[in-house]
């Protein structure tokens, strides 16, 4: 039997709400994670879509390929003065460049970028040296 005059049983305490700062920090972490994953996804999609594309005339791949050719021919280029794209197709990219050599003479070259055995190749098709000014 219950006593009508007895005080009611104490109610269970409500669960403590996390402080507002923790909720904000939680959402900031989620936003940062989404941004990082989004950037990674865009980078991966770009790499997949352009996997069979030739790089540009002034790309690091092209400059490294030219450097390899110069090294094999004992040509020491000091800097690139100008690099231009002459034409672009799916099979090849035709380029022209002007370089300053170590002796301050100018070397103008025409070269092409193309694929061979699933790798990008660089071939110099013409070279003209201008004497020092």
N, C-alpha and C positions, 0 to 999 in steps of 0.2 A: 504494500500500500504506500502510496506516495503522500507526502504531506503537502497540502495545498499552500501552506505558508512558507515552505522551504525555498531558498533562492534558486533560480534556474541554474542549470549546469553551465559552467563557463564555455563559451564558444571556442572552437579551435582557432588558434591564431592564423591570420592570413599569411600566405608565403611572402617572404620579403621580396620586393621588386629590386632588380639590380639598379644601381645608380645610373642616372642619365648618361654619365660620362662613359660607362662601360658599353651602353647601347650605341652611342655615337662611334666609339672606337671599333665596335663590331661591324658597323655599316661601312666605316672607312676602309677596313680591311677587305671587306667584300668588294667594294668599288675598285680598290687597287688590284685585287686578284683578277677581276673581270677585265680591267684595262690591260694588264700584263698578258693574260690569255688571249685577248683580242689582238694585241700586237703580234704575238707569236703566231696566231692563226693567219693573219694577213701576210706575214713574212713567209710562212710555209706555203701558202697558196701561191704567192708570187714566185717563189722558187720552183714550184711544180709547174706552173703555167709557162715560165720562161726557161725551162730546163734545156730546150732544144734551140734557144736563140743564141745567135752570135753576140759577143760583147761589142761595145762601141770602139771607135778608133782611139779614143783617149782613155780607155779603161785600163785598170792596173794589169789585167791579163794581157792586153795588147802590148803595153809598155814592157812588161816582163818578157814577152816573146821577142820583141825587138831587141831588148837588152841581151838576150841569149844569142841572137844572130850577130849583134855587134861584138860581143865577147869572142865568138868563134872566128870572126874576121879581124880581130885585134883593132877594132875601132872604139875609141873612147869618147862617148858623147857626154857633154857637160850638162846640157839642159835642152828641153824641148821649147822651141820658140812659138810654134804654131802647129796645131793638128786639125785637119779638116776631114770630114766625111765626104767622099765624092759620090758614092752610091751605096745603096743597101738593098739586098735581096735576101731571100731565105737561105740561099746557098753560099753567098759571100758578101763581105763588106769591103768596099774599096776606099782607101784612105790616102792622104798625102800629109807629109809632115816636114817641118823645117827644124833642124837641130843645130846647136852650136857645139862644135867639137872642142877638145882640150886646147888645140892650137888657135882657137878663136875663129877658125874658118866655119863656113855654113855648109851643112849637108842637107840637101832636099831629097826626100825619098818618097816613092809611091809604094804602098804595100797593100796586101789583102789579107783578110781574116776569113778562114773557112774551116769546115769540119773535116777531119780525116781520122778514121778508126775511133770514132766517138769522142775525139778530143779536138779542141780548137787549135788551129795552127796559124802561124804568121809567116807570110812569104813576102820578101822585098822584091818588087817587080822592076823598079828603076831607082837609080841613085845618081845625083848630080852634085858635085862639090863646087862651091863658089869660093874663090880665093878671099883671103883676109881683106878687109876694107882699108 
